[in-house]
Amino acid sequence: MINKVEICGVNTSKLPVLSNEEMRLLFQDLQAGNQEAREKLIQGNLRLVLSVIQRFSNRGEFVDDLFQVGCIGLIKAIDNFDLGQNVRFSTYAVPMIIGEIRRYLRDNNPVRVSRSLRDIAYKALQVRERLVSDNSAEPTVMQIAQELELPREEVVFALDAIQDPVSLFEPIYNDGGDPILVMDQISDDKNTDDLWLEEISIREAMKKLNEREKHIVSLRFFAGKTQMEVADEIGISQAQVSRLEKAALKQLKKYI
């Protein structure tokens, strides 16, 4: 019982594993109308669901919920699997299980997307699958938009809206050392070396001002106050604030 892990009341350490031959015979029985074979196929492939839901372990979702949704994808795969196709059942089932979980995550996303946008996105995905099947090539967004008779921008917006949010701290690569995070791959115009150096220059130049000039510059350009508001705060006229501000800026320019 050391390795016992229960999900939805199922002892995962005791889940059966079916051989390829057992799977083939059960699918033959199922296609002949044997519903008991269907139940055995479900039970014999629950480990497949467990392996898939591990990919979504960082989403903060309850494992039991993901397992149940994954089981729905598994059942759909069993009901639609064609023995005549030269493909392993796991190869066919995994994308269906993943798709079912992703639909669940999209529909339960805290970032709410309107029903009309979701409908457009799902129709666009269906059109994409059909075009890939017909042409054996990935269609462009423009081709999908033309099939739907919608503006390209609307299709792009709808597809973007249903994308799962990704944490900036999610690792995307690890070579045995420190992982590379999503945020490491995103440029930030507000955090460039030039701006960093400029900030240092401003800070050093501010040290050359007297206390009143520092205070006025801070209120005007860091707190965003008007000259009248600064005048009221420090108890001088607006004209004096204007004169002191100009002198302070002139002084700053010498050192930046």
N, C-alpha and C positions, 0 to 999 in steps of 0.2 A: 504493500500500500504506500510505499515511500514515494513512488512516482505518480500517485493518483492526483489528477487535477480534474475537478468537476466544472463543466460548462453547461448551463441549462439543465443541470441534474444528470448529465452524461459523464460517466467515468471514462475519461479520454485514454487512460492506460489500458482499457479493455476493449477498445474499438477494433473490430475485425479488419483484416487486410485481405483483399481478393486478388488472386492471380489473374493474369490475362485470359487464361482459358476459362476460369470461373466467370469472369466478366462477360466473355463472349457467349457462354451458355445461358447466363441469366438474361442477357439482352435478347437472345433468341426466344426464351420463355416469355419475356415481357411482350415482345411483338406478337406472340401467339395469344396474348390476353391474360397471362398469369400475373396478377397483381401482387402475389407474394414475392415474385422475383423482383418487382419494383422496390418493395420494402427492403429486400436484401441488398439491392444495388445502392440504395440510399445509405443504409447502415455501413456498407462496405467502403463507402467513399467519404465518410465524415472526416477522416484524417486529411483529405484533400482540402476541405473547407478550413480546417485548423491551420494548414500551412499557408493558405491564402490570407487569412485574417491577421497573421503576424505582420504582413506588409503595412497594415493600417493601425499598428499598435501605438503609434505616436499621435493619434488624432484625438485622444482624450475621450473616446467613446467606450461604453461598457462592452466588454468582450462578449457577454451573453447576447447583446443586441446584434453585434456584428456576426456572431455565429448563426443566429436565427436567420438573418438576412442572407448570409452566405448559403445556408441550406435551401433557401428559396431558389437561388441561382443554380444550385446543384440539381434540384428536382426538375427545373426547366431544362437543364442540359440532358438529364436522363430521358425525359419525355420526348426530346427532339433529336436525340443522337441517332445517326444512321449507320448501321453496321456495314453498309455497302461502301462507305467512304474509307479509304485507306489511311486512317488517322487514329491515334490512340485516344481513348476516352478522356484522359487527363488533359491532353492538348486541346481538346474541344471544350471541356468543362471549365478550365481555369479562367479563360476570358469572360465566360458567362457569369461565373461567381464574382469576379472582380467588377464586372459591369453592374451587377445587382447591388453590390456594396457601394459603389460610387454613386449610383442613383439615390440610394438611401442617404448618403452623406450630403449630396446636393440638396435633396428635399428637406433635410434637417439642418441645413447650414444656417448659423445665426445671422449671416449676411443674406437678407431676404431678397429674392429675385421675383419680379412680377410673373404671374402665370403666363401672360402673353409672350414675354421674353423667353421663358422656358419652352413654350410650345414651338417658337421659331427655332430655338437651338436644337430641340429634339428632331424636328423635321429636317433641319440642315444636316444632322448626323445621319439620319436615314438616307437622305439624298446622297451624301458622301459615300456611304457603304454601297449603295446601288451603282454609283458611277465607278467606284473602284472595281466592283465585280464586273461591270460591263466593259470597262476600258483597260483593266489591269494597270492602272496608273492613278496616282493621287490627284484628285481634282483641285483646281484653284478655287479660292473663295468666290471669285467672279462667276465661275461656272455653276457653283452651288446657288448663288444668288439668282442667276438667270433661270435655273430650274424652278426655284421658288417664286420667281417673278417679284422679287423684293430688291430694294437698294442694297448694294454691297456693304455699306456702312452699318445697316441694320442687322445684317447677318453676323458681321464681325462683332458688334456690340453684344448680340445675343449669345454667341459662342463664348466670348470673354466672361459674360455674367455667370455662366454655369461652371466655370473652372473652380476647382477646389483651392481654397487659400493655402498658401505654404508659409510656414514659419521661417523668418529670417535666420533662425538658429538651427534649421534642419541641415544635417550633414549631407553633402552630395558626393563626397569622395574621401577615402581614407586609405593612405598607403602604409599604415602601420604607425604613423606618427600622429600629429595633431590633425583632426579632420578639417576639411575645407567646407565651410558653411555657405549657405545661399548668400548671406550678406557679404561674404568675401568676394563674390562675383558681380556685385552690383556697384556701379560707379555712383559717386555722390558729389554733385557739383558744389555742395556746401562744405565739403571737407577736403578740398584740394590743398596741395603744398603751397600754392600761391596765396590762397586765402589764409592759410595758417601763418605764413610769413608776414602777411599784411597785418594780421591781428597782433602779432608780436611787435611789429613796427609801431602800431597805434598805441599799444600799451606802454612802450618805451617813451614815445613822444609825449604821452599824457603826463609822464613824470616831470616834464620840463615846465608844466603849467603850475600856477599857484593854486591854492585850495579853492578859491572862489571860481576861478576859470574851470577847474576840473569839475566842480559841482554843476556849473551851468552847462558844460558840454555833455555831462552824463545825463542831466535832465532832458536836454534838448534832443540828443541823438541816440541815447540808449533807452530812456524812458518814454520818448516820443511826445514830450509836452511842448505846448506853444510858448512863445516868448512871454505872453501875458500870464500864463500859468506859472512860469518860472519866476516872473517878477513878483507875483503874489506870494509865492512860497518863500523867497529869500528876502522879501521886503524892500525891493528897489523898483525903480520905474522900468517900463518896457524899453524905453530908449537906452537906459543904462545896460540892460541885458543885451540888447542888440549890439552895442558898442563893445562890451566885454566879449561877446560871442565871436565877433569879427576878429578881434585881437587874438583870441585863443586859437581860432582856425588858422590865422596867418602864422602863428607860432608853430602849430602842429605841422604845417606844410614844410617848414624848414627841416624837420626831422624824419619825415616819411618819404 
